[in-house]
Amino acid sequence: MNFNTKLKHVLREIRKRGTRIWVDKLNYFSILVIWTLVIVLFGCIYYFAQDSESYLVYSIKQTPVDSLQDSIYFSFVAATTTGFGDIIPNGSFKIIAIFEVIFGLILIATVASKLVSIKQDAILGELYELSIKERVHKTRSSLLLFRQNLDRMIDKLEEGPLHKREISNIPIYISSLKDTLHETTALITKKEDHQLIKGVDSINTELIFNSILNSFEKFHELTSSMNQNKLEWKNNVITSLMNDCIVINKNLISKLATSKALTNQTIADLNSRENEIATKLNETLGIKQN
């Protein structure tokens, strides 16, 4: 495994666990405090650790710096990379000053990156919210289209018997319902393990599940009408697809109950409706309940 592969693996694990670097958690006040403490710390080093070989010197007077205040002043100049030149380091203090300059540049870069990150997070948050709204709208539209297709068939049944071609479209409609249920599973059960990842709000969650149950009830209404008209519509494909839809929906509601996205009363009402319509559909399709 080469370096690039290892790096990608590490980054993937970090994203998977939702780990954030500790620097990202620092606010601006914390950075200011750290920066101030570092300046004072280096100033104390310049003052208390000076000897005959390593010391600060006034460039004009050419005399060693003997003031803690001036040592901290030089530390501030070095940390901000200002470089006035009125005080210069000698000996090993040159190396220490280099490290302080590097540290100062890192802090400046950290502040700049946080400013960019805040703007970026705001934009990504808006984009993600729009994406969620679009997916919710798509899900509800797909369920509405499913019911409209069944409504057309019910209306035609009132005018006369359905053609075989129209009955043959039923598996297509159910297959689209199954795909929508899979999309709903991915949408509703998404883990909010990142600050930008938000779940679907409770209102849209309840609307989606009511729409799903309405779709099942509409299918039962269609099958009842076809049975009353003594139409041959039931086959293995329809039975298998509809059974898959029932199982997916049951699992969805079970996951919803553990997610606490809705109130206990709302979940209980949805669960009651789901059990009732699932029982009717199983009887209609001839599916044995476990």
C-alpha positions as CSV (number, residue, x, y, z in Angstrom):
1,M,0.0,0.0,0.0
2,N,1.6,3.3,-1.2
3,F,1.5,6.6,0.7
4,N,-1.4,8.0,-1.3
5,T,-3.5,5.0,-0.7
6,K,-2.8,5.1,3.1
7,L,-3.6,8.8,3.2
8,K,-6.9,8.3,1.4
9,H,-7.7,5.4,3.9
10,V,-6.9,7.7,6.9
11,L,-9.0,10.5,5.5
12,R,-11.9,8.1,4.8
13,E,-11.8,6.8,8.4
14,I,-11.7,10.4,9.7
15,R,-14.8,11.3,7.7
16,K,-16.5,8.0,8.7
17,R,-16.1,8.6,12.4
18,G,-16.9,12.3,12.1
19,T,-13.6,13.2,13.8
20,R,-12.7,16.9,13.7
21,I,-9.2,18.2,14.2
22,W,-9.0,20.0,17.6
23,V,-7.9,23.2,15.9
24,D,-11.3,23.4,14.2
25,K,-13.0,23.5,17.6
26,L,-11.0,26.6,18.8
27,N,-12.9,29.9,18.7
28,Y,-11.3,33.2,18.0
29,F,-11.0,34.1,21.7
30,S,-9.2,30.8,22.4
31,I,-6.8,31.5,19.6
32,L,-6.1,35.0,20.9
33,V,-5.5,33.6,24.4
34,I,-3.1,31.0,23.1
35,W,-1.3,33.5,20.9
36,T,-0.9,35.9,23.8
37,L,0.4,33.2,26.1
38,V,2.9,32.1,23.5
39,I,4.2,35.6,23.1
40,V,4.6,36.0,26.8
41,L,6.2,32.6,27.1
42,F,8.8,33.3,24.4
43,G,9.4,36.7,25.9
44,C,10.2,35.1,29.2
45,I,12.5,32.6,27.5
46,Y,14.4,35.5,25.8
47,Y,14.7,37.3,29.2
48,F,15.4,34.5,31.7
49,A,17.4,32.1,29.4
50,Q,19.9,34.7,28.1
51,D,23.6,34.1,28.6
52,S,26.9,35.4,27.3
53,E,26.3,33.7,23.9
54,S,22.5,33.9,23.4
55,Y,20.8,37.2,24.1
56,L,18.8,40.0,22.6
57,V,20.6,43.2,21.6
58,Y,19.4,46.7,20.8
59,S,20.5,47.3,17.2
60,I,21.2,51.0,17.8
61,K,22.9,51.0,21.2
62,Q,24.5,47.6,20.6
63,T,23.8,46.7,24.2
64,P,22.0,43.5,25.5
65,V,18.3,43.8,26.3
66,D,17.9,43.7,30.1
67,S,14.2,44.4,30.3
68,L,11.4,41.8,30.4
69,Q,9.1,44.3,28.8
70,D,11.4,44.7,25.8
71,S,11.9,40.9,25.6
72,I,8.1,40.5,25.4
73,Y,8.0,43.3,22.9
74,F,10.5,41.5,20.6
75,S,8.5,38.3,21.0
76,F,5.4,40.2,19.8
77,V,7.3,41.6,16.8
78,A,8.6,38.1,15.9
79,A,5.2,36.4,16.4
80,T,3.5,39.0,14.1
81,T,6.5,38.8,11.6
82,T,6.6,42.6,11.8
83,G,10.4,42.8,12.0
84,F,11.1,46.4,13.1
85,G,14.8,45.6,13.5
86,D,15.3,47.7,16.7
87,I,16.0,44.5,18.6
88,I,17.8,41.5,17.1
89,P,18.6,38.0,18.5
90,N,22.0,36.6,18.9
91,G,23.3,33.0,19.3
92,S,20.7,30.3,19.8
93,F,18.0,32.9,20.2
94,K,18.0,33.2,16.4
95,I,16.7,29.6,16.2
96,I,14.1,30.3,18.9
97,A,13.0,33.4,17.0
98,I,12.6,31.4,13.8
99,F,10.3,28.8,15.6
100,E,8.3,31.7,17.0
101,V,7.9,33.3,13.6
102,I,6.7,29.9,12.2
103,F,4.3,29.5,15.0
104,G,3.0,33.0,14.4
105,L,2.4,32.3,10.7
106,I,0.6,29.1,11.6
107,L,-1.8,31.0,13.9
108,I,-2.4,33.6,11.3
109,A,-3.1,30.9,8.7
110,T,-5.5,29.2,11.2
111,V,-7.5,32.4,11.7
112,A,-7.7,32.9,7.9
113,S,-8.8,29.3,7.4
114,K,-11.5,29.6,10.0
115,L,-12.8,32.7,8.3
116,V,-13.0,30.9,5.0
117,S,-14.4,27.8,6.8
118,I,-17.2,29.8,8.3
119,K,-18.3,31.1,4.9
120,Q,-17.9,27.7,3.4
121,D,-19.9,26.0,6.1
122,A,-22.7,28.6,5.6
123,I,-22.8,28.0,1.9
124,L,-22.6,24.2,2.2
125,G,-25.4,24.3,4.9
126,E,-27.7,26.2,2.5
127,L,-26.9,23.9,-0.3
128,Y,-27.5,20.8,1.8
129,E,-30.8,22.3,3.1
130,L,-31.9,22.9,-0.5
131,S,-30.9,19.3,-1.4
132,I,-33.0,17.9,1.5
133,K,-36.0,20.0,0.5
134,E,-35.6,18.8,-3.1
135,R,-35.4,15.2,-2.1
136,V,-38.4,15.5,0.2
137,H,-40.4,17.2,-2.6
138,K,-39.3,14.5,-5.1
139,T,-40.4,11.7,-2.6
140,R,-43.8,13.3,-2.0
141,S,-44.3,13.9,-5.7
142,S,-43.5,10.3,-6.5
143,L,-46.0,9.0,-4.0
144,L,-48.6,11.5,-5.3
145,L,-48.0,10.3,-8.9
146,F,-48.4,6.7,-7.7
147,R,-51.8,7.5,-6.2
148,Q,-52.9,9.5,-9.3
149,N,-52.1,6.5,-11.6
150,L,-54.2,4.3,-9.4
151,D,-57.0,6.9,-9.3
152,R,-57.1,6.9,-13.1
153,M,-57.6,3.2,-13.0
154,I,-60.3,3.4,-10.4
155,D,-62.1,6.0,-12.5
156,K,-61.9,3.8,-15.6
157,L,-63.3,0.9,-13.6
158,E,-66.4,2.9,-12.9
159,E,-66.9,3.5,-16.6
160,G,-66.2,-0.1,-17.6
161,P,-63.7,-2.9,-17.4
162,L,-60.0,-2.2,-17.6
163,H,-57.9,-3.4,-20.6
164,K,-55.2,-5.9,-20.1
165,R,-52.6,-3.2,-21.1
166,E,-53.8,-1.0,-18.2
167,I,-53.7,-3.9,-15.8
168,S,-50.2,-4.8,-17.0
169,N,-49.0,-1.3,-15.8
170,I,-49.7,-2.2,-12.2
171,P,-46.3,-3.9,-11.6
172,I,-44.6,-0.8,-13.0
173,Y,-46.5,1.5,-10.6
174,I,-45.6,-0.8,-7.6
175,S,-42.0,-0.9,-8.7
176,S,-41.9,2.9,-8.6
177,L,-43.4,2.8,-5.2
178,K,-40.7,0.4,-4.0
179,D,-38.0,2.7,-5.4
180,T,-39.5,5.6,-3.6
181,L,-39.6,3.6,-0.3
182,H,-35.9,2.8,-0.7
183,E,-35.2,6.5,-1.3
184,T,-37.3,7.4,1.8
185,T,-35.2,4.9,3.8
186,A,-32.0,6.6,2.8
187,L,-33.5,10.0,3.5
188,I,-35.2,9.4,6.8
189,T,-32.5,7.1,8.4
190,K,-29.5,9.3,7.5
191,K,-27.2,9.7,10.6
192,E,-26.6,13.3,11.7
193,D,-22.9,12.7,12.5
194,H,-21.8,16.0,11.1
195,Q,-22.8,19.6,11.8
196,L,-23.9,20.1,8.2
197,I,-25.9,16.9,8.0
198,K,-29.4,17.6,9.1
199,G,-32.3,15.2,9.1
200,V,-35.7,15.8,7.7
201,D,-37.8,17.9,10.0
202,S,-40.7,16.3,11.9
203,I,-43.5,18.0,9.7
204,N,-42.1,16.6,6.5
205,T,-41.4,13.3,8.1
206,E,-45.0,12.9,9.2
207,L,-46.2,14.1,5.8
208,I,-44.1,11.5,4.0
209,F,-45.3,8.6,6.1
210,N,-48.9,9.7,5.8
211,S,-48.4,9.9,2.1
212,I,-46.9,6.3,2.0
213,L,-49.8,4.9,4.0
214,N,-52.3,6.8,1.7
215,S,-50.6,5.1,-1.2
216,F,-51.1,1.7,0.3
217,E,-54.7,2.4,1.0
218,K,-55.2,3.6,-2.5
219,F,-53.7,0.3,-3.8
220,H,-56.1,-1.6,-1.6
221,E,-59.0,0.5,-2.9
222,L,-58.0,-0.4,-6.5
223,T,-57.6,-4.1,-5.8
224,S,-61.0,-4.1,-4.0
225,S,-62.6,-2.5,-7.1
226,M,-61.0,-4.9,-9.5
227,N,-62.1,-7.9,-7.3
228,Q,-65.7,-6.5,-7.3
229,N,-65.5,-6.3,-11.1
230,K,-64.1,-9.9,-11.2
231,L,-60.9,-8.9,-13.0
232,E,-57.9,-11.1,-13.3
233,W,-55.1,-8.9,-12.0
234,K,-53.2,-10.9,-9.3
235,N,-49.9,-12.6,-10.3
236,N,-46.6,-13.5,-8.7
237,V,-44.9,-10.3,-9.8
238,I,-47.5,-8.0,-8.2
239,T,-47.6,-10.1,-5.1
240,S,-43.8,-10.2,-4.7
241,L,-43.4,-6.4,-5.3
242,M,-46.2,-5.4,-3.0
243,N,-44.9,-7.7,-0.3
244,D,-41.5,-6.1,-0.6
245,C,-43.1,-2.6,-0.2
246,I,-45.0,-3.7,2.9
247,V,-41.8,-5.1,4.5
248,I,-39.8,-2.0,3.6
249,N,-42.5,0.3,5.1
250,K,-42.7,-1.8,8.3
251,N,-39.0,-1.5,8.7
252,L,-39.1,2.2,8.1
253,I,-41.7,2.8,10.8
254,S,-39.7,0.6,13.2
255,K,-36.6,2.7,12.6
256,L,-38.7,5.8,12.9
257,A,-39.9,4.7,16.4
258,T,-36.2,4.5,17.6
259,S,-35.1,7.8,16.0
260,K,-37.4,10.0,18.1
261,A,-38.1,12.1,15.0
262,L,-41.8,12.2,15.9
263,T,-43.8,12.1,19.1
264,N,-44.8,8.8,20.6
265,Q,-48.5,9.4,19.9
266,T,-47.8,10.2,16.2
267,I,-45.7,7.1,15.8
268,A,-48.3,5.0,17.5
269,D,-51.0,6.4,15.1
270,L,-48.8,5.6,12.1
271,N,-48.0,2.2,13.4
272,S,-51.7,1.4,13.9
273,R,-52.6,2.5,10.4
274,E,-49.7,0.5,9.0
275,N,-50.7,-2.6,10.7
276,E,-54.3,-2.2,9.6
277,I,-53.5,-1.6,5.9
278,A,-50.8,-4.3,5.9
279,T,-53.3,-6.9,7.2
280,K,-55.8,-5.9,4.5
281,L,-53.2,-6.1,1.7
282,N,-51.9,-9.4,2.9
283,E,-55.4,-10.8,2.8
284,T,-56.0,-9.4,-0.7
285,L,-52.7,-10.7,-2.1
286,G,-52.9,-14.0,-0.2
287,I,-49.7,-13.4,1.7
288,K,-49.4,-15.3,5.0
289,Q,-48.4,-13.1,7.9
290,N,-45.5,-14.1,10.1
